[in-house]
Amino acid sequence: FEQEVLAFARLKPQLLHQYPGRVVGIYQGEVVAVGDNRLDVLVQVWDQLGEVPCYIETVEPVTPRRARMPSVRIRK
């Protein structure tokens, strides 16, 4: 996964020119899907390649680092 994040950063100047404001899916260092929202891109990737780990991000001049953390449920 980290390799895909690095590939996005490396490709970013080209992506800003080709796909500004769009969402891209990166797999094995290449753009494998482009769409208007994350879910559409994820479905495209899975349809083409199966459920592979990929990086999906919106192509913007400044890309915030995001972290998703599972919530903890406390049962009473």
All heavy atoms as an XYZ file, in Angstrom:
615
protein
N       0.824     -1.191      0.000
C       0.000      0.000      0.000
C       0.869      1.257      0.000
O       0.594      2.201     -0.721
C      -0.945     -0.007      1.204
C      -1.815      1.202      1.285
C      -2.941      1.314      0.484
C      -1.495      2.242      2.136
C      -3.743      2.439      0.551
C      -2.299      3.361      2.212
C      -3.424      3.461      1.411
N       1.915      1.246      0.829
C       2.781      2.424      0.907
C       3.439      2.715     -0.442
O       3.648      3.865     -0.797
C       3.844      2.237      1.996
C       4.595      3.502      2.337
C       3.718      4.625      2.906
O       2.730      4.341      3.596
O       4.041      5.793      2.637
N       3.730      1.658     -1.204
C       4.306      1.861     -2.544
C       3.330      2.603     -3.453
O       3.736      3.409     -4.286
C       4.683      0.509     -3.164
C       5.799     -0.202     -2.439
C       7.087      0.603     -2.441
O       7.431      1.256     -3.413
N       7.798      0.572     -1.333
N       2.037      2.331     -3.286
C       1.022      3.011     -4.105
C       0.912      4.485     -3.714
O       0.737      5.353     -4.569
C      -0.332      2.318     -3.968
C      -0.328      0.824     -4.153
C       0.310      0.303     -5.433
O       0.671      1.085     -6.335
O       0.454     -0.923     -5.532
N       1.046      4.762     -2.422
C       1.035      6.150     -1.948
C       2.221      6.903     -2.538
O       2.088      8.038     -3.019
C       1.056      6.213     -0.399
C       1.179      7.646      0.087
C      -0.187      5.549      0.172
N       3.394      6.276     -2.527
C       4.588      6.901     -3.102
C       4.439      7.097     -4.611
O       4.873      8.110     -5.161
C       5.828      6.064     -2.789
C       6.225      5.988     -1.319
C       7.348      4.974     -1.118
C       6.617      7.354     -0.790
N       3.813      6.149     -5.276
C       3.580      6.276     -6.722
C       2.654      7.447     -7.010
O       2.875      8.202     -7.967
C       2.986      4.978     -7.276
N       1.628      7.625     -6.183
C       0.727      8.768     -6.360
C       1.509     10.074     -6.261
O       1.352     10.974     -7.086
C      -0.403      8.736     -5.328
C      -1.346      9.905     -5.414
C      -2.374      9.908     -6.341
C      -1.202     11.003     -4.581
C      -3.250     10.988     -6.428
C      -2.063     12.080     -4.663
C      -3.094     12.070     -5.590
N       2.370     10.170     -5.256
C       3.179     11.386     -5.076
C       4.098     11.608     -6.276
O       4.243     12.738     -6.754
C       3.987     11.289     -3.788
N       4.695     10.543     -6.777
C       5.593     10.648     -7.932
C       4.838     11.066     -9.190
O       5.320     11.866     -9.989
C       6.288      9.303     -8.141
C       7.218      9.252     -9.330
C       7.920      7.901     -9.460
N       7.074      6.730     -9.306
C       6.297      6.218    -10.257
N       6.227      6.799    -11.437
N       5.580      5.140    -10.026
N       3.650     10.534     -9.377
C       2.845     10.808    -10.573
C       2.038     12.101    -10.482
O       1.430     12.527    -11.469
C       1.873      9.651    -10.819
C       2.475      8.308    -11.175
C       1.405      7.226    -11.138
C       3.132      8.370    -12.542
N       2.008     12.713     -9.311
C       1.109     13.834     -9.066
C       1.203     14.969    -10.088
O       0.166     15.451    -10.553
C       1.303     14.374     -7.652
C       0.195     15.311     -7.242
C       0.271     15.586     -5.772
C      -0.873     16.459     -5.351
N      -0.850     16.739     -3.939
N       2.385     15.431    -10.498
C       2.413     16.499    -11.513
C       1.688     16.108    -12.805
O       0.922     16.897    -13.361
C       3.908     16.720    -11.766
C       4.575     16.259    -10.506
C       3.728     15.105    -10.016
N       1.888     14.891    -13.251
C       1.209     14.392    -14.448
C      -0.289     14.259    -14.203
O      -1.118     14.616    -15.058
C       1.807     13.049    -14.841
C       1.140     12.386    -16.014
C       1.694     10.996    -16.261
O       2.758     10.638    -15.772
N       0.957     10.197    -17.008
N      -0.662     13.746    -13.024
C      -2.077     13.581    -12.696
C      -2.799     14.914    -12.629
O      -3.954     15.022    -13.061
C      -2.219     12.834    -11.367
C      -1.679     11.409    -11.315
C      -1.770     10.855     -9.903
C      -2.407     10.520    -12.298
N      -2.147     15.934    -12.074
C      -2.763     17.265    -12.006
C      -3.051     17.806    -13.394
O      -4.035     18.513    -13.599
C      -1.859     18.232    -11.242
C      -1.860     18.063     -9.722
C      -0.718     18.844     -9.101
C      -3.197     18.503     -9.144
N      -2.219     17.449    -14.341
C      -2.426     17.897    -15.726
C      -3.544     17.097    -16.402
O      -4.388     17.668    -17.096
C      -1.122     17.764    -16.510
C      -1.228     18.170    -17.930
N      -1.360     19.491    -18.315
C      -1.241     17.450    -19.073
C      -1.458     19.547    -19.633
N      -1.391     18.332    -20.120
N      -3.543     15.778    -16.184
C      -4.500     14.908    -16.866
C      -5.858     14.796    -16.178
O      -6.882     14.685    -16.845
C      -3.926     13.496    -16.996
C      -2.859     13.358    -18.036
C      -2.427     11.909    -18.154
O      -1.768     11.391    -17.269
N      -2.812     11.273    -19.241
N      -5.854     14.725    -14.841
C      -7.078     14.411    -14.100
C      -7.357     15.377    -12.946
O      -7.674     14.938    -11.842
C      -6.991     12.993    -13.525
C      -6.629     11.927    -14.522
C      -5.409     11.269    -14.437
C      -7.501     11.564    -15.537
C      -5.065     10.282    -15.344
C      -7.165     10.576    -16.447
C      -5.946      9.938    -16.348
O      -5.613      8.953    -17.241
N      -7.281     16.680    -13.164
C      -7.505     17.598    -12.037
C      -8.917     17.447    -11.463
O      -9.901     17.398    -12.210
C      -7.298     18.976    -12.650
C      -7.584     18.794    -14.112
C      -7.133     17.392    -14.430
N      -8.981     17.308    -10.137
C     -10.269     17.205     -9.466
C     -10.937     15.847     -9.556
O     -11.995     15.637     -8.973
N     -10.345     14.917    -10.292
C     -10.919     13.571    -10.416
C     -10.306     12.660     -9.370
O      -9.321     12.987     -8.734
C     -10.645     12.988    -11.812
C     -11.004     13.864    -12.983
C     -12.394     13.788    -13.557
N     -13.138     12.587    -13.581
C     -13.258     11.766    -14.626
N     -12.606     11.996    -15.735
N     -14.036     10.705    -14.546
N     -10.871     11.493     -9.225
C     -10.375     10.493     -8.289
C      -9.674      9.409     -9.103
O     -10.199      8.959    -10.125
C     -11.537      9.879     -7.477
C     -11.034      8.800     -6.546
C     -12.263     10.965     -6.699
N      -8.481      9.017     -8.654
C      -7.731      7.978     -9.359
C      -7.462      6.807     -8.434
O      -7.360      6.960     -7.220
C      -6.390      8.505     -9.918
C      -6.620      9.580    -10.969
C      -5.474      9.011     -8.828
N      -7.344      5.634     -9.038
C      -6.937      4.434     -8.326
C      -5.559      4.033     -8.811
O      -5.344      3.911    -10.019
N      -4.628      3.853     -7.876
C      -3.256      3.487     -8.212
C      -3.008      2.053     -7.751
O      -3.273      1.699     -6.589
C      -2.234      4.413     -7.497
C      -2.523      5.889     -7.782
C      -0.802      4.033     -7.853
C      -2.165      6.358     -9.155
N      -2.474      1.236     -8.668
C      -2.120     -0.142     -8.339
C      -0.827     -0.481     -9.052
O      -0.700     -0.241    -10.255
C      -3.233     -1.102     -8.764
C      -2.902     -2.548     -8.507
C      -2.797     -3.033     -7.207
C      -2.689     -3.426     -9.550
C      -2.490     -4.362     -6.965
C      -2.383     -4.755     -9.319
C      -2.279     -5.213     -8.017
O      -1.964     -6.522     -7.770
N       0.136     -1.011     -8.334
C       1.455     -1.357     -8.849
C       2.096     -0.184     -9.589
O       2.682     -0.327    -10.652
C       1.394     -2.598     -9.736
C       1.027     -3.843     -8.952
C       1.108     -5.106     -9.759
O       1.061     -5.088    -10.993
N       1.202     -6.231     -9.072
N       1.920      1.018     -9.000
C       2.580      2.210     -9.521
C       1.943      2.848    -10.738
O       2.503      3.769    -11.321
N       0.768      2.391    -11.127
C       0.101      2.921    -12.314
C      -1.349      3.276    -12.016
O      -1.985      2.672    -11.165
C       0.126      1.890    -13.441
C       1.503      1.544    -13.919
C       1.467      0.575    -15.080
O       0.381      0.376    -15.679
O       2.521      0.010    -15.388
N      -1.870      4.240    -12.786
C      -3.288      4.592    -12.691
C      -4.075      3.477    -13.371
O      -3.864      3.176    -14.546
C      -3.572      5.944    -13.378
C      -5.070      6.240    -13.370
C      -2.797      7.064    -12.701
N      -4.977      2.857    -12.629
C      -5.775      1.764    -13.186
C      -7.255      2.114    -13.282
O      -8.016      1.393    -13.923
C      -5.580      0.459    -12.390
C      -4.159     -0.049    -12.526
C      -5.959      0.634    -10.931
N      -7.661      3.224    -12.643
C      -9.061      3.638    -12.706
C      -9.162      5.128    -12.434
O      -8.373      5.683    -11.677
C      -9.895      2.873    -11.687
N     -10.144      5.761    -13.074
C     -10.400      7.199    -12.900
C     -11.903      7.379    -12.821
O     -12.660      6.771    -13.585
C      -9.845      8.020    -14.089
C     -10.149      9.497    -13.906
C      -8.355      7.795    -14.268
N     -12.347      8.232    -11.895
C     -13.775      8.489    -11.771
C     -14.045      9.771    -11.018
O     -13.134     10.551    -10.744
N     -15.309      9.960    -10.678
C     -15.721     11.190    -10.002
C     -15.861     11.020     -8.494
O     -15.991     12.000     -7.779
C     -17.038     11.697    -10.591
C     -16.858     12.131    -12.033
O     -15.819     12.752    -12.349
O     -17.752     11.855    -12.852
N     -15.870      9.768     -8.007
C     -15.913      9.559     -6.560
C     -15.177      8.269     -6.208
O     -14.927      7.417     -7.062
C     -17.350      9.572     -6.024
C     -18.175      8.428     -6.531
O     -17.851      7.262     -6.286
N     -19.245      8.727     -7.255
N     -14.822      8.153     -4.950
C     -14.008      7.035     -4.476
C     -14.671      5.671     -4.683
O     -14.018      4.706     -5.055
C     -13.686      7.215     -2.992
C     -12.750      8.352     -2.735
C     -12.608      8.580     -1.220
N     -11.764      9.714     -0.968
C     -10.443      9.648     -0.888
N      -9.833      8.503     -1.029
N      -9.740     10.730     -0.673
N     -15.952      5.600     -4.435
C     -16.647      4.325     -4.572
C     -16.636      3.835     -6.017
O     -16.387      2.656     -6.283
C     -18.072      4.426     -4.030
C     -18.874      3.127     -4.020
C     -18.152      2.043     -3.209
C     -20.256      3.371     -3.459
N     -16.904      4.724     -6.966
C     -16.873      4.340     -8.382
C     -15.498      3.816     -8.776
O     -15.380      2.823     -9.497
C     -17.240      5.518     -9.280
C     -18.719      5.867     -9.233
O     -19.512      5.057     -8.701
O     -19.087      6.950     -9.720
N     -14.445      4.485     -8.296
C     -13.085      4.062     -8.631
C     -12.785      2.705     -7.997
O     -12.215      1.820     -8.640
C     -12.058      5.131     -8.216
C     -10.636      4.617     -8.349
C     -12.243      6.390     -9.064
N     -13.194      2.515     -6.753
C     -12.973      1.230     -6.092
C     -13.671      0.099     -6.855
O     -13.088     -0.958     -7.080
C     -13.474      1.283     -4.647
C     -13.305     -0.004     -3.847
C     -11.838     -0.394     -3.722
C     -13.950      0.148     -2.483
N     -14.898      0.333     -7.274
C     -15.637     -0.686     -8.037
C     -14.924     -0.979     -9.357
O     -14.795     -2.141     -9.759
C     -17.100     -0.239     -8.263
C     -17.800     -1.150     -9.259
C     -17.850     -0.206     -6.944
N     -14.420      0.059    -10.030
C     -13.673     -0.154    -11.274
C     -12.442     -1.025    -11.035
O     -12.179     -1.962    -11.804
C     -13.205      1.181    -11.850
C     -14.266      2.015    -12.506
C     -13.669      3.308    -13.037
O     -12.654      3.294    -13.723
N     -14.290      4.427    -12.704
N     -11.692     -0.701     -9.985
C     -10.487     -1.481     -9.667
C     -10.856     -2.922     -9.390
O     -10.248     -3.852     -9.934
C      -9.725     -0.865     -8.470
C      -8.601     -1.798     -8.015
C      -9.158      0.501     -8.814
N     -11.844     -3.148     -8.551
C     -12.235     -4.516     -8.206
C     -12.761     -5.278     -9.413
O     -12.515     -6.463     -9.557
C     -13.256     -4.499     -7.083
C     -12.643     -4.197     -5.744
C     -11.324     -3.924     -5.475
C     -13.313     -4.142     -4.500
N     -11.149     -3.697     -4.138
C     -12.352     -3.825     -3.508
C     -14.630     -4.311     -4.112
C     -12.669     -3.689     -2.159
C     -14.953     -4.167     -2.775
C     -13.975     -3.872     -1.812
N     -13.503     -4.591    -10.307
C     -13.996     -5.259    -11.512
C     -12.844     -5.699    -12.411
O     -12.893     -6.768    -13.015
C     -14.933     -4.332    -12.302
C     -16.307     -4.208    -11.676
O     -16.639     -4.980    -10.752
O     -17.064     -3.302    -12.105
N     -11.816     -4.857    -12.504
C     -10.680     -5.148    -13.385
C      -9.699     -6.143    -12.774
O      -9.200     -7.034    -13.469
C      -9.905     -3.867    -13.710
C     -10.627     -2.885    -14.577
C      -9.822     -1.606    -14.727
O      -8.596     -1.612    -14.720
N     -10.519     -0.490    -14.854
N      -9.403     -5.967    -11.472
C      -8.271     -6.672    -10.869
C      -8.623     -7.560     -9.687
O      -7.748     -8.233     -9.152
C      -7.228     -5.639    -10.407
C      -6.744     -4.660    -11.475
C      -5.942     -3.541    -10.846
C      -5.930     -5.395    -12.521
N      -9.850     -7.524     -9.257
C     -10.218     -8.233     -8.041
C      -9.967     -7.340     -6.828
O      -9.618     -6.173     -6.968
N     -10.119     -7.889     -5.654
C      -9.985     -7.098     -4.424
C      -8.515     -6.967     -4.028
O      -8.048     -7.560     -3.067
C     -10.822     -7.709     -3.309
C     -12.309     -7.595     -3.586
C     -13.156     -8.080     -2.439
O     -12.688     -8.100     -1.287
O     -14.312     -8.435     -2.696
N      -7.791     -6.159     -4.800
C      -6.366     -5.919     -4.552
C      -6.192     -4.662     -3.706
O      -7.035     -3.764     -3.732
C      -5.598     -5.760     -5.882
C      -5.647     -7.050     -6.685
C      -6.139     -4.593     -6.697
N      -5.098     -4.580     -2.948
C      -4.829     -3.340     -2.208
C      -4.398     -2.251     -3.185
O      -3.493     -2.456     -3.995
C      -3.687     -3.723     -1.258
C      -3.041     -4.898     -1.903
C      -4.100     -5.601     -2.692
N      -5.082     -1.131     -3.149
C      -4.767     -0.034     -4.043
C      -4.925      1.286     -3.288
O      -5.467      1.313     -2.185
C      -5.661     -0.048     -5.272
S      -7.406      0.169     -4.891
N      -4.436      2.357     -3.890
C      -4.551      3.678     -3.278
C      -5.523      4.490     -4.117
O      -5.356      4.605     -5.335
C      -3.184      4.354     -3.236
C      -3.185      5.693     -2.544
C      -3.499      5.798     -1.195
C      -2.865      6.857     -3.219
C      -3.494      7.016     -0.540
C      -2.844      8.082     -2.581
C      -3.163      8.153     -1.242
O      -3.158      9.366     -0.600
N      -6.528      5.043     -3.480
C      -7.540      5.843     -4.164
C      -7.509      7.229     -3.552
O      -7.636      7.384     -2.336
C      -8.935      5.197     -4.022
C      -8.930      3.835     -4.704
C     -10.003      6.109     -4.607
C     -10.185      3.036     -4.526
N      -7.328      8.232     -4.414
C      -7.203      9.601     -3.920
C      -7.708     10.588     -4.963
O      -7.648     10.329     -6.166
C      -5.740      9.901     -3.590
C      -5.517     11.219     -2.891
C      -6.261     11.307     -1.569
O      -5.810     10.726     -0.578
O      -7.326     11.959     -1.546
N      -8.185     11.719     -4.484
C      -8.589     12.821     -5.355
C      -7.341     13.588     -5.778
O      -6.462     13.856     -4.968
C      -9.553     13.771     -4.618
O     -10.673     13.000     -4.153
C     -10.043     14.879     -5.529
N      -7.276     13.933     -7.046
C      -6.125     14.654     -7.582
C      -6.337     16.145     -7.330
O      -7.144     16.791     -7.997
C      -5.942     14.375     -9.090
C      -4.754     15.150     -9.629
C      -5.789     12.886     -9.338
N      -5.625     16.660     -6.339
C      -5.706     18.059     -5.939
C      -4.288     18.572     -5.720
O      -3.386     17.782     -5.426
C      -6.485     18.205     -4.631
C      -7.898     17.681     -4.710
C      -8.578     17.643     -3.345
O      -7.936     17.274     -2.355
O      -9.764     17.982     -3.306
N      -4.081     19.889     -5.852
C      -2.727     20.427     -5.626
C      -2.166     20.071     -4.257
O      -0.995     19.746     -4.124
C      -2.900     21.940     -5.778
C      -4.100     22.088     -6.645
C      -5.001     20.933     -6.301
N      -2.997     20.116     -3.216
C      -2.571     19.742     -1.876
C      -3.401     18.539     -1.446
O      -4.620     18.624     -1.365
C      -2.759     20.903     -0.875
C      -2.385     20.464      0.526
C      -1.955     22.113     -1.300
N      -2.722     17.427     -1.206
C      -3.407     16.206     -0.815
C      -3.198     15.978      0.677
O      -2.071     15.736      1.102
C      -2.854     14.999     -1.593
O      -2.956     15.270     -2.989
C      -3.634     13.740     -1.264
N      -4.257     16.084      1.463
C      -4.095     15.845      2.905
C      -3.825     14.374      3.177
O      -4.340     13.497      2.487
C      -5.439     16.269      3.495
C      -6.407     16.100      2.374
C      -5.631     16.363      1.103
N      -2.975     14.104      4.158
C      -2.759     12.720      4.589
C      -3.953     12.325      5.442
O      -4.331     13.034      6.365
C      -1.503     12.599      5.436
C      -0.225     12.364      4.680
C      -0.291     11.152      3.795
N       0.049      9.931      4.474
C       0.966      9.097      4.059
N       1.654      9.344      2.990
N       1.197      8.004      4.717
N      -4.551     11.209      5.137
C      -5.719     10.751      5.875
C      -5.393      9.431      6.546
O      -4.689      8.605      5.992
C      -6.891     10.542      4.933
C      -7.325     11.824      4.293
C      -8.508     11.599      3.394
N      -8.836     12.873      2.779
C      -9.086     13.043      1.512
N      -9.100     12.025      0.707
N      -9.355     14.235      1.039
N      -5.955      9.274      7.706
C      -5.815      8.000      8.412
C      -7.201      7.561      8.844
O      -7.983      8.367      9.326
C      -4.914      8.163      9.630
N      -7.489      6.318      8.639
C      -8.761      5.780      9.086
C      -8.486      4.819     10.209
O      -7.675      3.923     10.081
C      -9.469      5.090      7.946
C      -9.826      6.097      6.887
C     -10.824      5.559      5.966
N     -11.098      6.630      5.008
C     -11.953      6.564      4.065
N     -12.652      5.484      3.916
N     -12.147      7.572      3.254
N      -9.175      5.037     11.299
C      -8.957      4.210     12.461
C     -10.297      3.608     12.868
O     -11.302      4.310     12.913
C      -8.406      5.061     13.605
C      -7.265      5.908     13.151
S      -5.779      6.001     14.069
C      -5.893      5.095     15.475
N     -10.305      2.332     13.148
C     -11.561      1.724     13.583
C     -11.969      2.275     14.943
O     -11.129      2.598     15.761
C     -11.227      0.234     13.669
C      -9.754      0.186     13.791
C      -9.212      1.410     13.108
N     -13.247      2.402     15.129
C     -13.717      2.882     16.427
C     -13.778      1.711     17.415
O     -13.899      0.551     17.026
C     -15.094      3.529     16.294
O     -16.019      2.567     15.860
N     -13.703      2.056     18.646
C     -13.750      1.037     19.695
C     -15.144      1.073     20.315
O     -15.625      2.120     20.724
C     -12.689      1.320     20.770
C     -12.788      0.318     21.897
C     -11.310      1.328     20.153
N     -15.757     -0.083     20.360
C     -17.074     -0.170     20.999
C     -16.896     -0.701     22.409
O     -16.194     -1.700     22.619
C     -17.986     -1.113     20.238
C     -18.587     -0.490     19.063
C     -19.668     -1.395     18.556
N     -20.183     -0.774     17.360
C     -21.135     -1.273     16.629
N     -21.687     -2.410     16.965
N     -21.556     -0.648     15.573
N     -17.538     -0.073     23.301
C     -17.520     -0.516     24.685
C     -18.889     -1.084     25.002
O     -19.887     -0.374     24.929
C     -17.153      0.633     25.644
C     -15.777      1.167     25.282
C     -17.233      0.173     27.085
C     -15.379      2.409     26.044
N     -18.911     -2.342     25.340
C     -20.189     -2.973     25.689
C     -20.419     -2.859     27.166
O     -19.525     -3.042     27.968
C     -20.188     -4.439     25.272
C     -20.175     -4.585     23.793
C     -20.289     -6.025     23.438
N     -20.455     -6.091     21.997
C     -21.068     -7.065     21.395
N     -21.551     -8.076     22.083
N     -21.184     -7.078     20.093
N     -21.626     -2.559     27.510
C     -21.998     -2.430     28.931
C     -22.726     -3.653     29.385
O     -23.359     -4.348     28.704
C     -22.852     -1.199     29.139
C     -22.088      0.054     28.876
C     -22.965      1.252     29.146
C     -22.196      2.528     28.859
N     -22.940      3.694     29.154
